[in-house]
Amino acid sequence: MNQPDMFDPDFQRDITRNYHRGNENSVAANKSIRADIKRTICRKVWDFIESRGEFGATCDEAEEVLGLLHQTCSPSFTLMKAMGEGHEPAIFSRELKRKTRSGRMAQVYWTEPGRRP
C-alpha cells in the first residue's frame, strides 16, 4: 500500500489546521508553497537538528542559525512531527525545554535516525 506523501501537491490534509483554526491567510499560505520547497525547508531544518546531536534544537534556534522566519520554520517542525498519515515522525521531543531569544521556554527536538524527509 502506498503511503500519502505530505509534500505532494495533491495531499490536501493541512496538519497545522489545529493551530491556525482554518484562518484563510494560513490556508492560502500553505497552498502557495510548492511541494519541493516544503521538502527542501524540512530537509534543511532536519539536517540542522541532526547536526546538533544529543543537544537537539528548538525551532527558535533553527530560525536563528538558518536565517528562517518563524512562519517558515515552525510549519516544518509541525510537518516533521506528523509526516502525514501513515508516516513515522522525522523528529521527536522529550521533556527538555530551553529559553528562546525572547526568554520564553521552547521544546527541544531530536531527529529520528533514517527518517530524513
Biopython code that builds the backbone (N, CA, C, O; Angstrom):
import numpy as np
from Bio.PDB.StructureBuilder import StructureBuilder

atoms = [
    (1, "MET", "N", (0.839, -1.188, 0.000)),
    (1, "MET", "CA", (0.000, 0.000, 0.000)),
    (1, "MET", "C", (0.881, 1.247, 0.000)),
    (1, "MET", "O", (1.779, 1.366, 0.834)),
    (2, "ASN", "N", (0.638, 2.173, -0.919)),
    (2, "ASN", "CA", (1.407, 3.404, -0.976)),
    (2, "ASN", "C", (0.957, 4.372, 0.103)),
    (2, "ASN", "O", (-0.237, 4.588, 0.310)),
    (3, "GLN", "N", (1.930, 4.948, 0.783)),
    (3, "GLN", "CA", (1.640, 5.947, 1.799)),
    (3, "GLN", "C", (1.492, 7.313, 1.115)),
    (3, "GLN", "O", (2.212, 7.588, 0.154)),
    (4, "PRO", "N", (0.583, 8.172, 1.580)),
    (4, "PRO", "CA", (0.479, 9.508, 1.002)),
    (4, "PRO", "C", (1.735, 10.317, 1.307)),
    (4, "PRO", "O", (2.318, 10.181, 2.382)),
    (5, "ASP", "N", (2.147, 11.145, 0.377)),
    (5, "ASP", "CA", (3.321, 11.997, 0.555)),
    (5, "ASP", "C", (2.848, 13.381, 0.970)),
    (5, "ASP", "O", (2.154, 14.061, 0.214)),
    (6, "MET", "N", (3.227, 13.797, 2.178)),
    (6, "MET", "CA", (2.752, 15.084, 2.677)),
    (6, "MET", "C", (3.257, 16.248, 1.853)),
    (6, "MET", "O", (2.710, 17.346, 1.949)),
    (7, "PHE", "N", (4.300, 16.040, 1.033)),
    (7, "PHE", "CA", (4.812, 17.113, 0.195)),
    (7, "PHE", "C", (4.117, 17.162, -1.160)),
    (7, "PHE", "O", (4.271, 18.136, -1.896)),
    (8, "ASP", "N", (3.365, 16.140, -1.494)),
    (8, "ASP", "CA", (2.659, 16.062, -2.761)),
    (8, "ASP", "C", (1.593, 17.150, -2.810)),
    (8, "ASP", "O", (0.824, 17.294, -1.859)),
    (9, "PRO", "N", (1.528, 17.921, -3.902)),
    (9, "PRO", "CA", (0.519, 18.979, -4.008)),
    (9, "PRO", "C", (-0.913, 18.464, -3.882)),
    (9, "PRO", "O", (-1.812, 19.211, -3.495)),
    (10, "ASP", "N", (-1.129, 17.180, -4.209)),
    (10, "ASP", "CA", (-2.469, 16.614, -4.116)),
    (10, "ASP", "C", (-2.819, 16.164, -2.698)),
    (10, "ASP", "O", (-3.963, 15.803, -2.424)),
    (11, "PHE", "N", (-1.840, 16.187, -1.803)),
    (11, "PHE", "CA", (-2.077, 15.803, -0.408)),
    (11, "PHE", "C", (-2.730, 17.002, 0.279)),
    (11, "PHE", "O", (-2.055, 17.975, 0.612)),
    (12, "GLN", "N", (-4.025, 16.928, 0.485)),
    (12, "GLN", "CA", (-4.797, 18.089, 0.926)),
    (12, "GLN", "C", (-4.882, 18.267, 2.432)),
    (12, "GLN", "O", (-5.327, 19.318, 2.894)),
    (13, "ARG", "N", (-4.475, 17.284, 3.205)),
    (13, "ARG", "CA", (-4.608, 17.382, 4.658)),
    (13, "ARG", "C", (-3.678, 18.465, 5.201)),
    (13, "ARG", "O", (-2.468, 18.405, 4.984)),
    (14, "ASP", "N", (-4.224, 19.436, 5.895)),
    (14, "ASP", "CA", (-3.444, 20.517, 6.500)),
    (14, "ASP", "C", (-3.212, 20.156, 7.961)),
    (14, "ASP", "O", (-4.098, 20.341, 8.795)),
    (15, "ILE", "N", (-2.029, 19.643, 8.273)),
    (15, "ILE", "CA", (-1.767, 19.189, 9.633)),
    (15, "ILE", "C", (-1.570, 20.327, 10.621)),
    (15, "ILE", "O", (-1.513, 20.093, 11.828)),
    (16, "THR", "N", (-1.464, 21.563, 10.124)),
    (16, "THR", "CA", (-1.332, 22.702, 11.032)),
    (16, "THR", "C", (-2.676, 23.380, 11.298)),
    (16, "THR", "O", (-2.730, 24.395, 11.992)),
    (17, "ARG", "N", (-3.754, 22.828, 10.755)),
    (17, "ARG", "CA", (-5.076, 23.443, 10.892)),
    (17, "ARG", "C", (-5.472, 23.654, 12.353)),
    (17, "ARG", "O", (-6.108, 24.656, 12.678)),
    (18, "ASN", "N", (-5.105, 22.724, 13.238)),
    (18, "ASN", "CA", (-5.481, 22.884, 14.641)),
    (18, "ASN", "C", (-4.803, 24.100, 15.276)),
    (18, "ASN", "O", (-5.280, 24.613, 16.288)),
    (19, "TYR", "N", (-3.698, 24.562, 14.694)),
    (19, "TYR", "CA", (-3.022, 25.755, 15.222)),
    (19, "TYR", "C", (-3.663, 27.037, 14.699)),
    (19, "TYR", "O", (-3.892, 27.978, 15.459)),
    (20, "HIS", "N", (-3.948, 27.070, 13.410)),
    (20, "HIS", "CA", (-4.471, 28.317, 12.833)),
    (20, "HIS", "C", (-5.989, 28.323, 12.696)),
    (20, "HIS", "O", (-6.567, 29.328, 12.282)),
    (21, "ARG", "N", (-6.641, 27.213, 13.040)),
    (21, "ARG", "CA", (-8.095, 27.092, 13.056)),
    (21, "ARG", "C", (-8.771, 27.500, 11.744)),
    (21, "ARG", "O", (-9.859, 28.076, 11.745)),
    (22, "GLY", "N", (-8.110, 27.192, 10.635)),
    (22, "GLY", "CA", (-8.711, 27.460, 9.335)),
    (22, "GLY", "C", (-8.592, 28.894, 8.871)),
    (22, "GLY", "O", (-9.294, 29.296, 7.942)),
    (23, "ASN", "N", (-7.716, 29.687, 9.496)),
    (23, "ASN", "CA", (-7.511, 31.072, 9.071)),
    (23, "ASN", "C", (-7.216, 31.092, 7.571)),
    (23, "ASN", "O", (-6.315, 30.401, 7.095)),
    (24, "GLU", "N", (-7.990, 31.896, 6.834)),
    (24, "GLU", "CA", (-7.879, 31.873, 5.377)),
    (24, "GLU", "C", (-6.490, 32.259, 4.882)),
    (24, "GLU", "O", (-6.043, 31.739, 3.860)),
    (25, "ASN", "N", (-5.794, 33.159, 5.582)),
    (25, "ASN", "CA", (-4.443, 33.529, 5.167)),
    (25, "ASN", "C", (-3.468, 32.368, 5.375)),
    (25, "ASN", "O", (-2.579, 32.145, 4.553)),
    (26, "SER", "N", (-3.635, 31.635, 6.466)),
    (26, "SER", "CA", (-2.779, 30.478, 6.723)),
    (26, "SER", "C", (-3.030, 29.369, 5.715)),
    (26, "SER", "O", (-2.090, 28.734, 5.236)),
    (27, "VAL", "N", (-4.287, 29.139, 5.395)),
    (27, "VAL", "CA", (-4.637, 28.128, 4.401)),
    (27, "VAL", "C", (-4.036, 28.505, 3.050)),
    (27, "VAL", "O", (-3.449, 27.660, 2.374)),
    (28, "ALA", "N", (-4.181, 29.766, 2.657)),
    (28, "ALA", "CA", (-3.634, 30.229, 1.376)),
    (28, "ALA", "C", (-2.112, 30.128, 1.357)),
    (28, "ALA", "O", (-1.529, 29.740, 0.344)),
    (29, "ALA", "N", (-1.467, 30.476, 2.467)),
    (29, "ALA", "CA", (-0.002, 30.388, 2.540)),
    (29, "ALA", "C", (0.462, 28.947, 2.373)),
    (29, "ALA", "O", (1.429, 28.681, 1.660)),
    (30, "ASN", "N", (-0.221, 28.025, 3.026)),
    (30, "ASN", "CA", (0.139, 26.605, 2.926)),
    (30, "ASN", "C", (0.000, 26.108, 1.488)),
    (30, "ASN", "O", (0.858, 25.376, 0.994)),
    (31, "LYS", "N", (-1.070, 26.502, 0.828)),
    (31, "LYS", "CA", (-1.307, 26.047, -0.545)),
    (31, "LYS", "C", (-0.356, 26.708, -1.543)),
    (31, "LYS", "O", (-0.107, 26.163, -2.618)),
    (32, "SER", "N", (0.172, 27.876, -1.192)),
    (32, "SER", "CA", (1.008, 28.619, -2.138)),
    (32, "SER", "C", (2.446, 28.107, -2.205)),
    (32, "SER", "O", (3.180, 28.459, -3.129)),
    (33, "ILE", "N", (2.857, 27.289, -1.253)),
    (33, "ILE", "CA", (4.235, 26.813, -1.226)),
    (33, "ILE", "C", (4.322, 25.485, -1.971)),
    (33, "ILE", "O", (3.629, 24.522, -1.641)),
    (34, "ARG", "N", (5.180, 25.454, -2.972)),
    (34, "ARG", "CA", (5.352, 24.236, -3.772)),
    (34, "ARG", "C", (5.883, 23.099, -2.906)),
    (34, "ARG", "O", (6.610, 23.328, -1.939)),
    (35, "ALA", "N", (5.515, 21.887, -3.259)),
    (35, "ALA", "CA", (5.915, 20.698, -2.503)),
    (35, "ALA", "C", (7.429, 20.568, -2.404)),
    (35, "ALA", "O", (7.947, 20.206, -1.348)),
    (36, "ASP", "N", (8.150, 20.860, -3.493)),
    (36, "ASP", "CA", (9.605, 20.717, -3.459)),
    (36, "ASP", "C", (10.245, 21.742, -2.518)),
    (36, "ASP", "O", (11.285, 21.470, -1.919)),
    (37, "ILE", "N", (9.631, 22.904, -2.390)),
    (37, "ILE", "CA", (10.143, 23.926, -1.469)),
    (37, "ILE", "C", (9.903, 23.486, -0.024)),
    (37, "ILE", "O", (10.786, 23.624, 0.822)),
    (38, "LYS", "N", (8.709, 22.956, 0.259)),
    (38, "LYS", "CA", (8.428, 22.450, 1.606)),
    (38, "LYS", "C", (9.431, 21.368, 1.990)),
    (38, "LYS", "O", (9.958, 21.364, 3.102)),
    (39, "ARG", "N", (9.686, 20.457, 1.067)),
    (39, "ARG", "CA", (10.623, 19.361, 1.338)),
    (39, "ARG", "C", (12.031, 19.919, 1.580)),
    (39, "ARG", "O", (12.721, 19.471, 2.496)),
    (40, "THR", "N", (12.456, 20.879, 0.778)),
    (40, "THR", "CA", (13.786, 21.468, 0.936)),
    (40, "THR", "C", (13.929, 22.140, 2.295)),
    (40, "THR", "O", (14.952, 21.979, 2.960)),
    (41, "ILE", "N", (12.926, 22.883, 2.708)),
    (41, "ILE", "CA", (12.973, 23.558, 4.020)),
    (41, "ILE", "C", (13.030, 22.516, 5.131)),
    (41, "ILE", "O", (13.842, 22.632, 6.049)),
    (42, "CYS", "N", (12.177, 21.503, 5.056)),
    (42, "CYS", "CA", (12.187, 20.448, 6.079)),
    (42, "CYS", "C", (13.536, 19.755, 6.141)),
    (42, "CYS", "O", (14.023, 19.454, 7.230)),
    (43, "ARG", "N", (14.146, 19.498, 5.000)),
    (43, "ARG", "CA", (15.452, 18.832, 4.995)),
    (43, "ARG", "C", (16.530, 19.717, 5.605)),
    (43, "ARG", "O", (17.391, 19.220, 6.331)),
    (44, "LYS", "N", (16.500, 21.012, 5.329)),
    (44, "LYS", "CA", (17.470, 21.924, 5.932)),
    (44, "LYS", "C", (17.309, 21.949, 7.455)),
    (44, "LYS", "O", (18.291, 21.907, 8.196)),
    (45, "VAL", "N", (16.072, 22.016, 7.901)),
    (45, "VAL", "CA", (15.813, 22.042, 9.341)),
    (45, "VAL", "C", (16.207, 20.703, 9.972)),
    (45, "VAL", "O", (16.843, 20.681, 11.026)),
    (46, "TRP", "N", (15.833, 19.579, 9.330)),
    (46, "TRP", "CA", (16.193, 18.257, 9.848)),
    (46, "TRP", "C", (17.704, 18.117, 9.944)),
    (46, "TRP", "O", (18.222, 17.627, 10.948)),
    (47, "ASP", "N", (18.422, 18.547, 8.895)),
    (47, "ASP", "CA", (19.885, 18.470, 8.896)),
    (47, "ASP", "C", (20.473, 19.304, 10.032)),
    (47, "ASP", "O", (21.443, 18.896, 10.672)),
    (48, "PHE", "N", (19.884, 20.469, 10.278)),
    (48, "PHE", "CA", (20.360, 21.304, 11.381)),
    (48, "PHE", "C", (20.158, 20.592, 12.717)),
    (48, "PHE", "O", (21.077, 20.518, 13.533)),
    (49, "ILE", "N", (18.957, 20.071, 12.934)),
    (49, "ILE", "CA", (18.682, 19.363, 14.192)),
    (49, "ILE", "C", (19.641, 18.179, 14.335)),
    (49, "ILE", "O", (20.199, 17.953, 15.410)),
    (50, "GLU", "N", (19.831, 17.426, 13.250)),
    (50, "GLU", "CA", (20.738, 16.274, 13.252)),
    (50, "GLU", "C", (22.163, 16.699, 13.616)),
    (50, "GLU", "O", (22.859, 15.993, 14.346)),
    (51, "SER", "N", (22.588, 17.849, 13.107)),
    (51, "SER", "CA", (23.951, 18.324, 13.365)),
    (51, "SER", "C", (24.183, 18.663, 14.834)),
    (51, "SER", "O", (25.327, 18.725, 15.285)),
    (52, "ARG", "N", (23.113, 18.879, 15.573)),
    (52, "ARG", "CA", (23.225, 19.240, 16.992)),
    (52, "ARG", "C", (23.390, 18.019, 17.895)),
    (52, "ARG", "O", (23.664, 18.160, 19.087)),
    (53, "GLY", "N", (23.224, 16.833, 17.336)),
    (53, "GLY", "CA", (23.435, 15.608, 18.097)),
    (53, "GLY", "C", (22.569, 15.526, 19.340)),
    (53, "GLY", "O", (21.375, 15.823, 19.294)),
    (54, "GLU", "N", (23.169, 15.125, 20.447)),
    (54, "GLU", "CA", (22.423, 14.933, 21.698)),
    (54, "GLU", "C", (21.876, 16.237, 22.270)),
    (54, "GLU", "O", (20.978, 16.208, 23.111)),
    (55, "PHE", "N", (22.399, 17.379, 21.831)),
    (55, "PHE", "CA", (21.941, 18.679, 22.311)),
    (55, "PHE", "C", (20.551, 19.016, 21.769)),
    (55, "PHE", "O", (19.777, 19.721, 22.418)),
    (56, "GLY", "N", (20.240, 18.502, 20.567)),
    (56, "GLY", "CA", (18.947, 18.789, 19.969)),
    (56, "GLY", "C", (18.816, 20.246, 19.574)),
    (56, "GLY", "O", (19.799, 20.987, 19.612)),
    (57, "ALA", "N", (17.628, 20.667, 19.197)),
    (57, "ALA", "CA", (17.403, 22.046, 18.765)),
    (57, "ALA", "C", (15.954, 22.447, 18.969)),
    (57, "ALA", "O", (15.041, 21.626, 18.883)),
    (58, "THR", "N", (15.770, 23.720, 19.239)),
    (58, "THR", "CA", (14.427, 24.293, 19.292)),
    (58, "THR", "C", (14.133, 24.940, 17.944)),
    (58, "THR", "O", (15.041, 25.150, 17.139)),
    (59, "CYS", "N", (12.895, 25.248, 17.706)),
    (59, "CYS", "CA", (12.523, 25.956, 16.486)),
    (59, "CYS", "C", (13.208, 27.318, 16.443)),
    (59, "CYS", "O", (13.676, 27.745, 15.387)),
    (60, "ASP", "N", (13.269, 27.990, 17.569)),
    (60, "ASP", "CA", (13.907, 29.300, 17.640)),
    (60, "ASP", "C", (15.382, 29.217, 17.252)),
    (60, "ASP", "O", (15.888, 30.084, 16.540)),
    (61, "GLU", "N", (16.067, 28.177, 17.718)),
    (61, "GLU", "CA", (17.482, 28.005, 17.367)),
    (61, "GLU", "C", (17.648, 27.752, 15.871)),
    (61, "GLU", "O", (18.569, 28.280, 15.247)),
    (62, "ALA", "N", (16.763, 26.949, 15.301)),
    (62, "ALA", "CA", (16.812, 26.690, 13.857)),
    (62, "ALA", "C", (16.557, 27.973, 13.071)),
    (62, "ALA", "O", (17.246, 28.248, 12.088)),
    (63, "GLU", "N", (15.581, 28.749, 13.497)),
    (63, "GLU", "CA", (15.289, 30.026, 12.830)),
    (63, "GLU", "C", (16.525, 30.913, 12.809)),
    (63, "GLU", "O", (16.894, 31.461, 11.770)),
    (64, "GLU", "N", (17.155, 31.045, 13.962)),
    (64, "GLU", "CA", (18.302, 31.940, 14.101)),
    (64, "GLU", "C", (19.487, 31.470, 13.247)),
    (64, "GLU", "O", (20.058, 32.262, 12.498)),
    (65, "VAL", "N", (19.850, 30.217, 13.351)),
    (65, "VAL", "CA", (21.020, 29.702, 12.639)),
    (65, "VAL", "C", (20.786, 29.621, 11.132)),
    (65, "VAL", "O", (21.674, 29.948, 10.345)),
    (66, "LEU", "N", (19.595, 29.188, 10.732)),
    (66, "LEU", "CA", (19.300, 29.012, 9.309)),
    (66, "LEU", "C", (18.800, 30.288, 8.635)),
    (66, "LEU", "O", (18.655, 30.325, 7.413)),
    (67, "GLY", "N", (18.536, 31.330, 9.418)),
    (67, "GLY", "CA", (18.053, 32.585, 8.856)),
    (67, "GLY", "C", (16.641, 32.500, 8.320)),
    (67, "GLY", "O", (16.292, 33.191, 7.362)),
    (68, "LEU", "N", (15.820, 31.648, 8.938)),
    (68, "LEU", "CA", (14.434, 31.478, 8.502)),
    (68, "LEU", "C", (13.486, 32.298, 9.371)),
    (68, "LEU", "O", (13.735, 32.502, 10.560)),
    (69, "LEU", "N", (12.412, 32.758, 8.772)),
    (69, "LEU", "CA", (11.353, 33.398, 9.540)),
    (69, "LEU", "C", (10.606, 32.332, 10.339)),
    (69, "LEU", "O", (10.579, 31.165, 9.950)),
    (70, "HIS", "N", (10.009, 32.730, 11.439)),
    (70, "HIS", "CA", (9.238, 31.793, 12.241)),
    (70, "HIS", "C", (8.116, 31.165, 11.418)),
    (70, "HIS", "O", (7.830, 29.976, 11.558)),
    (71, "GLN", "N", (7.483, 31.963, 10.563)),
    (71, "GLN", "CA", (6.361, 31.480, 9.761)),
    (71, "GLN", "C", (6.806, 30.451, 8.708)),
    (71, "GLN", "O", (5.971, 29.742, 8.146)),
    (72, "THR", "N", (8.083, 30.371, 8.448)),
    (72, "THR", "CA", (8.629, 29.374, 7.533)),
    (72, "THR", "C", (9.136, 28.160, 8.296)),
    (72, "THR", "O", (8.896, 27.023, 7.889)),
    (73, "CYS", "N", (9.828, 28.395, 9.391)),
    (73, "CYS", "CA", (10.478, 27.323, 10.146)),
    (73, "CYS", "C", (9.488, 26.496, 10.968)),
    (73, "CYS", "O", (9.554, 25.267, 10.954)),
    (74, "SER", "N", (8.595, 27.139, 11.667)),
    (74, "SER", "CA", (7.674, 26.436, 12.554)),
    (74, "SER", "C", (6.824, 25.386, 11.830)),
    (74, "SER", "O", (6.672, 24.279, 12.348)),
    (75, "PRO", "N", (6.263, 25.691, 10.644)),
    (75, "PRO", "CA", (5.495, 24.657, 9.950)),
    (75, "PRO", "C", (6.330, 23.424, 9.594)),
    (75, "PRO", "O", (5.800, 22.314, 9.535)),
    (76, "SER", "N", (7.626, 23.611, 9.359)),
    (76, "SER", "CA", (8.456, 22.447, 9.044)),
    (76, "SER", "C", (8.575, 21.522, 10.257)),
    (76, "SER", "O", (8.606, 20.302, 10.102)),
    (77, "PHE", "N", (8.642, 22.095, 11.465)),
    (77, "PHE", "CA", (8.652, 21.277, 12.672)),
    (77, "PHE", "C", (7.336, 20.506, 12.786)),
    (77, "PHE", "O", (7.333, 19.316, 13.102)),
    (78, "THR", "N", (6.228, 21.186, 12.529)),
    (78, "THR", "CA", (4.918, 20.542, 12.605)),
    (78, "THR", "C", (4.815, 19.410, 11.592)),
    (78, "THR", "O", (4.339, 18.324, 11.922)),
    (79, "LEU", "N", (5.255, 19.656, 10.366)),
    (79, "LEU", "CA", (5.223, 18.619, 9.335)),
    (79, "LEU", "C", (6.073, 17.417, 9.735)),
    (79, "LEU", "O", (5.649, 16.271, 9.587)),
    (80, "MET", "N", (7.271, 17.686, 10.241)),
    (80, "MET", "CA", (8.168, 16.582, 10.567)),
    (80, "MET", "C", (7.727, 15.810, 11.810)),
    (80, "MET", "O", (8.068, 14.636, 11.958)),
    (81, "LYS", "N", (6.978, 16.449, 12.696)),
    (81, "LYS", "CA", (6.427, 15.723, 13.846)),
    (81, "LYS", "C", (5.327, 14.764, 13.395)),
    (81, "LYS", "O", (5.136, 13.711, 14.002)),
    (82, "ALA", "N", (4.608, 15.121, 12.339)),
    (82, "ALA", "CA", (3.478, 14.314, 11.874)),
    (82, "ALA", "C", (3.845, 13.449, 10.674)),
    (82, "ALA", "O", (3.500, 12.268, 10.634)),
    (83, "MET", "N", (4.534, 14.021, 9.704)),
    (83, "MET", "CA", (4.942, 13.345, 8.472)),
    (83, "MET", "C", (3.775, 12.766, 7.687)),
    (83, "MET", "O", (3.983, 11.873, 6.865)),
    (84, "GLY", "N", (2.585, 13.232, 7.906)),
    (84, "GLY", "CA", (1.441, 12.773, 7.122)),
    (84, "GLY", "C", (0.875, 11.463, 7.627)),
    (84, "GLY", "O", (1.513, 10.757, 8.407)),
    (85, "GLU", "N", (-0.296, 11.152, 7.189)),
    (85, "GLU", "CA", (-0.970, 9.929, 7.633)),
    (85, "GLU", "C", (-0.150, 8.703, 7.249)),
    (85, "GLU", "O", (0.265, 8.554, 6.100)),
    (86, "GLY", "N", (0.075, 7.841, 8.212)),
    (86, "GLY", "CA", (0.776, 6.601, 7.950)),
    (86, "GLY", "C", (2.285, 6.698, 7.959)),
    (86, "GLY", "O", (2.965, 5.673, 7.895)),
    (87, "HIS", "N", (2.825, 7.889, 8.036)),
    (87, "HIS", "CA", (4.264, 8.078, 8.062)),
    (87, "HIS", "C", (4.747, 8.182, 9.505)),
    (87, "HIS", "O", (4.032, 8.662, 10.385)),
    (88, "GLU", "N", (5.955, 7.728, 9.724)),
    (88, "GLU", "CA", (6.574, 7.855, 11.036)),
    (88, "GLU", "C", (7.152, 9.260, 11.181)),
    (88, "GLU", "O", (7.612, 9.839, 10.197)),
    (89, "PRO", "N", (7.134, 9.815, 12.390)),
    (89, "PRO", "CA", (7.701, 11.145, 12.601)),
    (89, "PRO", "C", (9.191, 11.196, 12.266)),
    (89, "PRO", "O", (9.911, 10.217, 12.467)),
    (90, "ALA", "N", (9.648, 12.340, 11.756)),
    (90, "ALA", "CA", (11.065, 12.535, 11.439)),
    (90, "ALA", "C", (11.809, 13.140, 12.616)),
    (90, "ALA", "O", (13.032, 13.039, 12.701)),
    (91, "ILE", "N", (11.064, 13.775, 13.533)),
    (91, "ILE", "CA", (11.673, 14.361, 14.729)),
    (91, "ILE", "C", (10.825, 14.000, 15.946)),
    (91, "ILE", "O", (9.655, 13.638, 15.821)),
    (92, "PHE", "N", (11.435, 14.107, 17.119)),
    (92, "PHE", "CA", (10.701, 13.819, 18.350)),
    (92, "PHE", "C", (11.184, 14.753, 19.450)),
    (92, "PHE", "O", (12.248, 15.362, 19.343)),
    (93, "SER", "N", (10.386, 14.856, 20.511)),
    (93, "SER", "CA", (10.762, 15.679, 21.657)),
    (93, "SER", "C", (10.669, 14.843, 22.924)),
    (93, "SER", "O", (10.053, 13.778, 22.957)),
    (94, "ARG", "N", (11.298, 15.362, 23.948)),
    (94, "ARG", "CA", (11.202, 14.771, 25.282)),
    (94, "ARG", "C", (10.684, 15.876, 26.201)),
    (94, "ARG", "O", (9.996, 16.792, 25.751)),
    (95, "GLU", "N", (11.009, 15.787, 27.453)),
    (95, "GLU", "CA", (10.540, 16.802, 28.404)),
    (95, "GLU", "C", (11.419, 18.055, 28.421)),
    (95, "GLU", "O", (11.055, 19.046, 29.054)),
    (96, "LEU", "N", (12.557, 18.030, 27.746)),
    (96, "LEU", "CA", (13.513, 19.132, 27.804)),
    (96, "LEU", "C", (13.020, 20.368, 27.060)),
    (96, "LEU", "O", (12.518, 20.285, 25.940)),
    (97, "LYS", "N", (13.179, 21.517, 27.717)),
    (97, "LYS", "CA", (12.871, 22.815, 27.107)),
    (97, "LYS", "C", (14.044, 23.748, 27.356)),
    (97, "LYS", "O", (14.780, 23.601, 28.331)),
    (98, "ARG", "N", (14.206, 24.729, 26.440)),
    (98, "ARG", "CA", (15.234, 25.758, 26.596)),
    (98, "ARG", "C", (14.629, 27.121, 26.315)),
    (98, "ARG", "O", (13.595, 27.238, 25.657)),
    (99, "LYS", "N", (15.293, 28.145, 26.825)),
    (99, "LYS", "CA", (14.826, 29.511, 26.591)),
    (99, "LYS", "C", (15.069, 29.935, 25.154)),
    (99, "LYS", "O", (16.091, 29.612, 24.549)),
    (100, "THR", "N", (14.093, 30.672, 24.625)),
    (100, "THR", "CA", (14.215, 31.255, 23.292)),
    (100, "THR", "C", (14.873, 32.622, 23.407)),
    (100, "THR", "O", (15.185, 33.079, 24.507)),
    (101, "ARG", "N", (15.081, 33.271, 22.271)),
    (101, "ARG", "CA", (15.653, 34.623, 22.274)),
    (101, "ARG", "C", (14.760, 35.602, 23.021)),
    (101, "ARG", "O", (15.247, 36.597, 23.559)),
    (102, "SER", "N", (13.462, 35.331, 23.061)),
    (102, "SER", "CA", (12.535, 36.236, 23.762)),
    (102, "SER", "C", (12.407, 35.897, 25.250)),
    (102, "SER", "O", (11.710, 36.587, 25.994)),
    (103, "GLY", "N", (13.088, 34.825, 25.675)),
    (103, "GLY", "CA", (13.053, 34.447, 27.087)),
    (103, "GLY", "C", (11.981, 33.435, 27.449)),
    (103, "GLY", "O", (11.887, 33.020, 28.604)),
    (104, "ARG", "N", (11.174, 33.035, 26.481)),
    (104, "ARG", "CA", (10.156, 32.014, 26.736)),
    (104, "ARG", "C", (10.768, 30.628, 26.575)),
    (104, "ARG", "O", (11.830, 30.477, 25.970)),
    (105, "MET", "N", (10.100, 29.628, 27.112)),
    (105, "MET", "CA", (10.593, 28.259, 27.019)),
    (105, "MET", "C", (10.074, 27.600, 25.742)),
    (105, "MET", "O", (8.929, 27.810, 25.341)),
    (106, "ALA", "N", (10.934, 26.801, 25.112)),
    (106, "ALA", "CA", (10.571, 26.102, 23.880)),
    (106, "ALA", "C", (11.010, 24.646, 23.966)),
    (106, "ALA", "O", (12.027, 24.318, 24.578)),
    (107, "GLN", "N", (10.222, 23.788, 23.340)),
    (107, "GLN", "CA", (10.500, 22.356, 23.294)),
    (107, "GLN", "C", (11.765, 22.083, 22.489)),
    (107, "GLN", "O", (12.009, 22.733, 21.473)),
    (108, "VAL", "N", (12.566, 21.125, 22.938)),
    (108, "VAL", "CA", (13.765, 20.704, 22.213)),
    (108, "VAL", "C", (13.418, 19.442, 21.422)),
    (108, "VAL", "O", (12.703, 18.568, 21.912)),
    (109, "TYR", "N", (13.932, 19.361, 20.197)),
    (109, "TYR", "CA", (13.656, 18.229, 19.306)),
    (109, "TYR", "C", (14.946, 17.558, 18.860)),
    (109, "TYR", "O", (16.007, 18.179, 18.791)),
    (110, "TRP", "N", (14.818, 16.267, 18.560)),
    (110, "TRP", "CA", (15.904, 15.456, 18.014)),
    (110, "TRP", "C", (15.390, 14.765, 16.776)),
    (110, "TRP", "O", (14.182, 14.626, 16.586)),
    (111, "THR", "N", (16.313, 14.329, 15.929)),
    (111, "THR", "CA", (15.925, 13.623, 14.708)),
    (111, "THR", "C", (15.757, 12.135, 14.974)),
    (111, "THR", "O", (16.398, 11.563, 15.855)),
    (112, "GLU", "N", (14.880, 11.528, 14.191)),
    (112, "GLU", "CA", (14.728, 10.080, 14.180)),
    (112, "GLU", "C", (15.681, 9.550, 13.115)),
    (112, "GLU", "O", (15.538, 9.899, 11.943)),
    (113, "PRO", "N", (16.654, 8.714, 13.490)),
    (113, "PRO", "CA", (17.627, 8.199, 12.523)),
    (113, "PRO", "C", (16.949, 7.535, 11.318)),
    (113, "PRO", "O", (16.005, 6.758, 11.463)),
    (114, "GLY", "N", (17.453, 7.860, 10.139)),
    (114, "GLY", "CA", (16.927, 7.243, 8.918)),
    (114, "GLY", "C", (15.598, 7.771, 8.452)),
    (114, "GLY", "O", (14.993, 7.188, 7.551)),
    (115, "ARG", "N", (15.117, 8.857, 9.031)),
    (115, "ARG", "CA", (13.787, 9.376, 8.641)),
    (115, "ARG", "C", (13.858, 10.802, 8.076)),
    (115, "ARG", "O", (12.932, 11.595, 8.248)),
    (116, "ARG", "N", (14.947, 11.106, 7.417)),
    (116, "ARG", "CA", (15.077, 12.428, 6.811)),
    (116, "ARG", "C", (13.982, 12.605, 5.770)),
    (116, "ARG", "O", (13.787, 11.735, 4.921)),
    (117, "PRO", "N", (13.266, 13.724, 5.827)),
    (117, "PRO", "CA", (12.156, 13.941, 4.879)),
    (117, "PRO", "C", (12.627, 14.037, 3.430)),
    (117, "PRO", "O", (11.811, 14.217, 2.526)),
]
sb = StructureBuilder()
sb.init_structure("model")
sb.init_model(0)
sb.init_chain("A")
sb.init_seg("    ")
for serial, (resi, resn, name, xyz) in enumerate(atoms, 1):
    if name == "N":
        sb.init_residue(resn, " ", resi, " ")
    sb.init_atom(name, np.array(xyz, "f"), 0.0, 1.0, " ", f" {name:<3s}", serial, name[0])
structure = sb.get_structure()
